[in-house]
């Protein structure tokens, strides 16, 4: 039986650990969370060019 290696940590490329999966450590997990919170990552959104844009929020 061959043992598959765990995928590498997406932050530092070291082997990931079960405890912090998919990361190798708490530090790399925190780095990833910080990137999401600072909006360095974004999920793309398809924009319908035929749709009328929403009205601006009068209280914002």
N, C-alpha and C positions, 0 to 999 in steps of 0.2 A: 504494500500500500504506500502510495506517495503522499506526503503531506504538502498541501499547498501553502505557500507563503502568504501571509496577510498582505493586503494592498498597502502601499506606502502611505505615510502621512501626507495629506494634501498640502501641508504648510512647509515642512522641512524635508520630506521624502524619506525619512527614517521608517523603519518597520513600525506599523501601528500596533498598539497593545489592546487587549480585550477590555481593560478597564476604561480606556479613553477612546475607544473605537469611534470613528475612523482615524483618530489622531494618535500620536505617540505619547503625548503627555498633556497635563492640564494646561501648561503654557501654550501649546499649539492650539488647543481648543479655545482658550481665551483670545488668542490672536485672531482666530477665525470669527469668533463672536464680535470682537471689536470691529472687524472689517464690515460685518453686516450692519452693526449699529451706526457706523460712520458712512454708510451707504456706498462703500467701495464695491459692493456686490449689488446687482440688481437683476430682477427677473424681467426679461423683455416683455413688453405688452404690444400686441398688434393694435394699430390705430386704424379705425374705419374712417377713411377720408370723406365718405358720404354722410357721416353722422354730424349733426350740429353740435358744436362744443357746448358744454354746460354753462349756465349763467354763473358769474362770479358770486361767491358767498358775501352778502352784504355785511356780515359781522366779522369777516376774516380779514 
